Amino acid sequence: MTAQATAKDSTIFRQEILGSRRFSNLWWATISSIGGIGFLLAGLSSYLKVNLLLVSDPRGLQFVPQGIALLFYGVAGSLIALYLWLIALWNLGGGYNEFNKETGKIKIFRWGFPGKNRRIEIEFPIEDVIAVKADIREGLNPKRELYLRVKQRRDIPLTRVGQPISLSALENQGAELARFLAVPLEGL
């Protein structure tokens, strides 16, 4: 999450949120595509008795049970790769948090799955903000997130999903946002 205040006397504070279009997802989509297509071609080669692969000759494999297993893994790997490519294309979870003192509004925007609810937008007045909350849990599955505590609403997450950000970055972003909104920072 990158935070940047615009040049309008610091009246607008905007944080860009990285969605699914990140290097790790593209890396795994590529690996899954190569593996899935390779297994699929190997299974088809054993059925058709024609070499469809460039690196080895799977024509010697028996279709039952080896070729069927290869086809199954090829289809499964290709479907996983398709899913990863689609979520990267749609940039799920990407968006921004905008805090505008001129209009007195906060706008939280995220991209969702295609359909009538693709655009996820939450808008509410700045006066409704109670605090900025930092949620930090260590262990096997560490969690480091910032939330906006708002009157008569659930806590609204502000950080991206995925790999937890460093403690110092979380601290800096939380303190900067709390200072901009003139509310307390909880949880540190």
Backbone hydrogen bonds, N-H to C=O, Kabsch-Sander energy under -0.5 kcal/mol:
donor,donor_aa,acceptor,acceptor_aa,energy
2,T,16,E,-1.4
4,Q,14,R,-2.4
6,T,12,I,-1.8
9,D,7,A,-2.1
10,S,6,T,-0.8
11,T,8,K,-1.4
13,F,99,F,-2.8
14,R,4,Q,-2.2
15,Q,97,N,-2.8
16,E,2,T,-2.0
17,I,95,G,-2.9
18,L,16,E,-0.5
20,S,92,L,-1.2
22,R,20,S,-2.0
26,L,22,R,-2.0
27,W,23,F,-2.8
28,W,24,S,-2.4
29,A,25,N,-2.0
30,T,26,L,-2.0
31,I,27,W,-2.4
32,S,28,W,-2.5
33,S,29,A,-2.0
34,I,30,T,-2.4
35,G,31,I,-2.5
36,G,32,S,-2.8
37,I,33,S,-2.5
38,G,34,I,-2.1
39,F,35,G,-2.6
40,L,36,G,-2.3
41,L,37,I,-2.7
42,A,38,G,-2.2
43,G,39,F,-2.5
44,L,40,L,-2.3
45,S,41,L,-2.4
46,S,42,A,-1.8
47,Y,43,G,-1.3
48,L,44,L,-3.1
49,K,45,S,-1.6
50,V,45,S,-0.7
52,L,50,V,-0.8
60,G,57,D,-0.7
61,L,58,P,-1.6
67,G,62,Q,-1.9
68,I,63,F,-2.1
69,A,65,P,-2.1
70,L,66,Q,-2.4
71,L,67,G,-2.5
72,F,68,I,-2.5
73,Y,69,A,-2.6
74,G,70,L,-2.3
75,V,71,L,-2.6
76,A,72,F,-2.6
77,G,73,Y,-2.7
78,S,74,G,-2.2
79,L,75,V,-2.4
80,I,76,A,-2.1
81,A,77,G,-2.3
82,L,78,S,-2.4
83,Y,79,L,-2.3
84,L,80,I,-2.4
85,W,81,A,-2.6
86,L,82,L,-2.4
87,I,83,Y,-2.5
88,A,84,L,-1.7
89,L,85,W,-2.4
90,W,86,L,-2.8
91,N,87,I,-0.8
92,L,87,I,-1.5
93,G,111,W,-2.8
94,G,91,N,-2.0
95,G,17,I,-1.8
96,Y,109,F,-1.8
97,N,15,Q,-2.4
98,E,107,K,-3.1
99,F,13,F,-3.2
100,N,98,E,-0.6
100,N,105,K,-2.6
101,K,11,T,-3.7
101,K,99,F,-0.6
102,E,11,T,-0.5
104,G,100,N,-1.1
105,K,100,N,-1.2
106,I,124,F,-2.8
107,K,98,E,-3.0
108,I,122,I,-3.0
109,F,96,Y,-2.9
109,F,107,K,-0.5
110,R,120,I,-2.4
111,W,94,G,-2.2
112,G,118,R,-2.9
118,R,115,G,-1.3
120,I,110,R,-2.7
120,I,118,R,-0.7
121,E,119,R,-0.7
122,I,108,I,-2.6
124,F,106,I,-1.8
126,I,104,G,-2.1
128,D,125,P,-1.2
129,V,126,I,-1.8
130,I,149,R,-3.2
131,A,149,R,-1.2
132,V,184,P,-2.4
133,K,131,A,-0.5
133,K,147,Y,-2.9
134,A,186,E,-3.0
135,D,133,K,-0.5
135,D,145,E,-3.0
136,I,134,A,-0.6
137,R,143,K,-3.0
143,K,137,R,-3.0
145,E,135,D,-2.3
147,Y,133,K,-3.1
148,L,156,I,-2.5
149,R,131,A,-2.8
149,R,147,Y,-0.6
150,V,148,L,-0.6
151,K,128,D,-2.7
153,R,150,V,-1.4
156,I,148,L,-2.3
158,L,146,L,-2.9
159,T,146,L,-0.9
165,I,144,R,-0.7
170,L,166,S,-2.5
171,E,167,L,-2.7
172,N,168,S,-2.6
173,Q,169,A,-2.7
174,G,170,L,-2.5
175,A,171,E,-2.7
176,E,172,N,-2.5
177,L,173,Q,-2.3
178,A,174,G,-2.7
179,R,175,A,-2.4
180,F,176,E,-2.1
181,L,177,L,-2.5
182,A,178,A,-1.2
183,V,178,A,-1.9
186,E,132,V,-3.1
186,E,184,P,-0.6
